[in-house]
């Protein structure tokens, strides 16, 4: 059943688990996430990056929405990491109302202004907005400690940011990174606890691929209601295709795609258990 982001995150917060939000690019990704969610009796979210939205257009959005409505468990559909007002308008026009308006690359005042404008536009369409404060990178290599810490979410600034923008969810930066972690992840849970005390909106953690179970559990205890996963699901898709193409005889296309679905579904199912959402659908 198609379910709003706010409803999913509110239920997660009250239930002491987190919703897994998985970036998808095609039919196979949609099938993998929905099949895993149904098999594990878990809520989940389908996420589209702006590049995927441009590639698939309204038909890909329609595919996600139809699959979510037909699912036996709560499924949300969400535009991820959009820094463009035009992309957000295109998503709204295609029927995609839950939005991540990403102004995290901007100076603070500009981030506030951009996010507030997007919130006003999206709320007028009955949608919801997630925004990010702080700046995630794919690596912390080459940064001095002061530079690295300056990229993390400031709890006091978070309270001001939420108050000025009226966002519905806040993506935080506490040492999490996009892509794979080079070395052992280091998350600042003291900072996360302070953010949780400073704001009342649900908290989101991007860069969940590769986080160990203990860190995931602790983050949920401190208020994280949604984890974003992309890298591991993409790797499963590509790995399955490589394996199929390496077979002695040319693979049947449908068998190749089904193998990719199975590989991605295994990753998604494992994440649903890790996030504590299995059985909560």
BELSULKA-V33267 format. One record per pair of residues at least 24 apart in sequence whose ideal C-beta (glycine too) atoms are under 8 Angstrom apart, sorted by the first residue. I is the first residue (numbers start at 1). J is the second residue. D is the distance in Angstrom with one decimal. If there is no record, write none. Layout:
I,J,D + I,J,D
This chain:
1,68,7.3 + 1,69,6.7 + 1,71,6.2 + 1,72,7.6 + 1,73,7.2 + 1,74,5.7 + 1,75,6.9 + 2,65,6.4 + 2,68,4.1 + 2,69,4.6 + 2,71,7.9 + 2,75,6.4 + 2,76,7.5 + 2,77,7.0 + 3,43,6.9 + 3,68,7.6 + 3,74,3.8 + 3,75,6.4 + 3,76,5.5 + 4,76,6.8 + 4,98,6.9 + 4,128,6.7 + 5,45,7.3 + 5,76,5.1 + 5,78,6.0 + 5,98,4.1 + 5,128,4.9 + 5,130,7.3 + 5,168,7.1 + 5,169,7.0 + 6,128,5.3 + 6,168,5.7 + 6,169,7.9 + 6,202,8.0 + 7,74,7.4 + 8,43,5.5 + 8,45,6.7 + 8,74,6.1 + 8,76,5.1 + 8,226,7.7 + 9,169,6.0 + 9,202,4.0 + 9,225,4.4 + 9,226,5.9 + 10,202,7.2 + 11,43,7.1 + 11,74,7.8 + 11,280,7.5 + 12,43,7.6 + 12,202,7.5 + 12,225,4.2 + 12,226,7.0 + 12,277,7.0 + 12,280,7.9 + 13,202,5.9 + 13,223,7.2 + 13,225,4.9 + 15,280,5.8 + 16,220,6.8 + 16,221,7.9 + 16,276,6.9 + 17,220,6.4 + 17,275,6.0 + 17,276,3.4 + 17,277,4.8 + 17,280,5.9 + 18,216,7.6 + 18,219,7.6 + 18,220,5.1 + 18,224,5.6 + 18,225,5.5 + 18,226,5.8 + 18,227,5.3 + 18,275,4.4 + 18,276,6.6 + 18,277,6.7 + 19,43,5.5 + 19,44,6.7 + 19,45,5.8 + 19,76,7.4 + 19,225,6.5 + 19,226,4.9 + 19,227,7.5 + 19,275,7.0 + 19,277,6.0 + 20,44,5.4 + 20,45,6.9 + 20,208,7.9 + 20,226,7.9 + 20,227,5.8 + 20,229,6.0 + 20,268,7.0 + 20,271,4.9 + 20,272,5.5 + 20,275,5.1 + 20,277,6.4 + 21,45,3.9 + 21,46,7.9 + 21,47,5.0 + 21,76,7.6 + 21,78,6.4 + 21,80,7.5 + 21,204,8.0 + 21,226,5.6 + 21,227,6.8 + 21,228,5.0 + 21,229,7.0 + 22,46,6.7 + 22,47,6.3 + 22,229,5.3 + 22,230,7.3 + 22,233,5.6 + 22,268,5.9 + 22,271,7.7 + 23,47,4.8 + 23,48,7.3 + 23,49,5.9 + 23,52,7.3 + 23,80,6.2 + 23,228,7.3 + 23,229,7.3 + 23,230,4.0 + 23,233,7.0 + 23,234,7.6 + 24,48,6.9 + 24,52,7.2 + 24,64,7.3 + 24,233,7.9 + 25,52,4.8 + 25,55,7.2 + 25,56,7.3 + 26,56,7.3 + 26,60,7.6 + 27,63,6.4 + 27,257,8.0 + 28,237,6.9 + 28,257,5.4 + 28,260,5.1 + 28,261,5.0 + 28,264,7.0 + 29,233,7.1 + 29,237,7.2 + 29,264,6.4 + 30,63,5.9 + 30,64,5.9 + 30,67,5.0 + 31,67,7.6 + 31,261,5.0 + 31,265,7.9 + 32,233,7.4 + 32,260,7.8 + 32,261,4.9 + 32,262,7.9 + 32,264,3.6 + 32,265,4.4 + 32,268,5.8 + 33,75,7.8 + 33,264,7.7 + 33,265,7.9 + 33,268,5.4 + 34,67,5.3 + 34,68,7.5 + 34,71,5.1 + 34,75,6.3 + 35,261,7.1 + 35,265,5.3 + 36,265,4.6 + 36,266,8.0 + 36,268,3.8 + 36,269,4.4 + 36,272,6.3 + 37,71,6.7 + 37,73,5.0 + 37,75,6.4 + 37,268,7.5 + 37,272,6.8 + 37,281,6.5 + 38,71,6.2 + 38,72,5.2 + 38,73,5.6 + 38,281,7.8 + 39,265,7.6 + 39,269,6.5 + 40,269,5.5 + 40,272,4.7 + 40,273,6.9 + 40,277,7.8 + 40,278,4.2 + 40,279,7.2 + 40,281,7.4 + 41,73,6.3 + 41,278,6.7 + 41,279,5.2 + 41,280,7.4 + 41,281,4.4 + 42,73,6.3 + 42,272,4.4 + 42,277,4.4 + 42,278,4.8 + 42,279,6.9 + 42,280,6.0 + 42,281,4.7 + 43,73,6.0 + 43,74,4.1 + 43,75,7.1 + 43,76,7.6 + 43,277,5.8 + 43,280,6.3 + 43,281,5.3 + 44,73,7.4 + 44,74,8.0 + 44,75,5.8 + 44,76,7.6 + 44,268,7.3 + 44,272,6.7 + 44,277,7.4 + 45,75,7.0 + 45,76,4.1 + 45,77,7.2 + 45,78,5.5 + 45,226,7.3 + 46,75,6.5 + 46,76,7.1 + 46,77,5.0 + 46,78,7.1 + 47,77,7.9 + 47,78,4.9 + 47,79,7.5 + 47,80,4.3 + 47,228,6.9 + 47,230,7.9 + 48,77,7.6 + 48,78,7.4 + 48,79,5.7 + 48,80,6.4 + 48,91,7.8 + 48,96,7.1 + 49,80,5.2 + 49,81,5.9 + 50,79,7.2 + 50,80,7.9 + 50,81,6.9 + 50,82,5.0 + 50,83,7.9 + 50,84,6.7 + 50,87,4.6 + 53,79,6.7 + 53,87,6.8 + 53,90,6.9 + 53,91,6.2 + 53,94,7.6 + 53,96,7.8 + 54,87,7.8 + 57,94,7.4 + 58,93,7.9 + 58,94,4.3 + 58,95,7.7 + 61,91,7.3 + 61,94,4.2 + 61,95,5.9 + 61,96,5.1 + 62,94,7.5 + 62,95,7.2 + 64,96,7.9 + 65,95,6.1 + 65,96,7.8 + 72,281,7.8 + 73,281,3.5 + 74,281,6.1 + 78,130,7.7 + 80,228,7.0 + 85,114,7.9 + 85,117,7.1 + 85,118,6.7 + 85,121,7.6 + 88,118,5.8 + 88,121,7.0 + 88,122,7.0 + 89,121,7.5 + 92,121,7.6 + 92,122,6.9 + 92,125,5.2 + 92,127,6.8 + 97,122,6.7 + 97,125,5.7 + 97,126,6.0 + 97,127,3.0 + 97,128,7.0 + 98,127,5.9 + 98,128,5.1 + 98,130,7.7 + 99,127,5.9 + 99,128,7.2 + 99,129,5.3 + 99,130,7.2 + 100,129,7.3 + 100,130,4.4 + 100,131,6.9 + 100,132,7.4 + 100,171,7.1 + 101,129,5.3 + 101,130,7.5 + 101,131,5.3 + 101,167,7.9 + 102,131,7.0 + 102,132,5.6 + 103,131,6.8 + 103,132,7.7 + 104,131,7.8 + 104,132,4.1 + 104,133,6.7 + 104,134,6.4 + 104,135,5.2 + 104,136,7.3 + 104,171,7.9 + 104,173,7.8 + 105,135,6.7 + 108,157,6.9 + 108,161,7.9 + 111,161,7.5 + 112,161,6.3 + 112,164,5.2 + 112,165,6.1 + 115,161,7.7 + 115,165,4.4 + 115,167,6.4 + 116,164,6.3 + 116,165,4.8 + 116,166,7.2 + 119,165,5.5 + 119,166,5.2 + 119,167,5.9 + 123,166,7.5 + 128,168,4.1 + 128,169,7.3 + 129,165,7.9 + 129,167,5.1 + 129,168,5.5 + 129,169,7.6 + 130,167,6.7 + 130,168,6.7 + 130,169,4.2 + 130,170,7.3 + 130,171,5.9 + 130,204,5.9 + 131,161,7.6 + 131,165,6.3 + 131,167,4.6 + 131,169,7.8 + 131,170,6.5 + 131,171,6.8 + 132,170,7.6 + 132,171,3.9 + 132,172,7.7 + 132,173,7.2 + 132,206,7.4 + 133,157,6.6 + 133,158,5.6 + 133,161,5.1 + 133,170,6.4 + 133,171,7.5 + 133,172,6.9 + 133,173,7.3 + 134,172,6.4 + 134,173,2.9 + 134,174,8.0 + 135,173,6.3 + 136,173,5.4 + 136,176,6.5 + 136,177,6.0 + 136,178,5.4 + 136,206,5.8 + 136,207,6.1 + 137,177,6.1 + 137,178,7.0 + 138,177,6.0 + 138,178,5.0 + 138,179,4.5 + 139,177,6.4 + 139,179,7.8 + 139,182,5.9 + 140,175,8.0 + 140,177,6.8 + 141,182,7.0 + 152,188,6.4 + 152,191,6.2 + 153,191,6.9 + 153,195,5.9 + 155,191,6.7 + 155,194,3.9 + 155,195,4.8 + 155,197,7.4 + 155,198,4.5 + 156,198,6.7 + 158,195,5.1 + 158,198,5.3 + 158,199,5.3 + 159,198,4.2 + 159,199,5.7 + 162,199,4.7 + 162,200,7.7 + 162,201,5.7 + 167,201,6.3 + 168,201,6.2 + 168,202,7.6 + 169,201,5.5 + 169,202,4.6 + 169,203,7.3 + 169,204,5.4 + 169,225,7.6 + 169,226,7.0 + 170,195,7.7 + 170,199,6.0 + 170,201,5.4 + 170,202,7.5 + 170,203,5.7 + 170,204,6.7 + 171,203,7.8 + 171,204,4.3 + 171,205,7.3 + 171,206,5.6 + 172,203,5.6 + 172,204,7.1 + 172,205,6.6 + 172,224,8.0 + 174,205,7.5 + 176,205,5.6 + 176,206,6.2 + 176,207,3.9 + 176,208,7.5 + 176,211,7.5 + 177,207,4.9 + 178,206,6.5 + 178,207,5.1 + 178,230,7.9 + 178,231,7.9 + 179,207,7.3 + 179,209,7.2 + 179,231,5.4 + 180,209,6.5 + 180,210,5.6 + 180,231,5.9 + 181,207,8.0 + 181,210,4.9 + 181,211,7.8 + 185,210,6.9 + 185,211,5.7 + 185,212,7.1 + 185,215,6.2 + 187,211,7.8 + 187,215,5.5 + 187,218,7.8 + 187,219,6.9 + 189,218,5.7 + 189,219,7.4 + 189,222,6.2 + 192,219,6.6 + 192,222,4.7 + 192,223,7.2 + 192,224,7.4 + 193,222,5.2 + 195,223,7.8 + 196,222,5.4 + 196,223,3.9 + 202,226,6.8 + 204,228,7.0 + 208,271,7.5 + 213,274,6.1 + 216,274,5.6 + 216,275,6.7 + 217,276,7.7 + 220,275,7.3 + 220,276,6.4 + 227,271,7.5 + 227,275,5.8 + 229,267,7.9 + 229,268,7.8 + 229,271,5.6 + 232,267,5.2 + 232,271,7.8 + 233,264,5.2 + 233,267,5.3 + 233,268,6.5 + 236,260,7.7 + 236,263,4.2 + 236,264,4.8 + 236,266,7.0 + 236,267,4.7 + 237,263,6.7 + 237,264,5.5 + 239,263,6.4 + 240,264,7.7
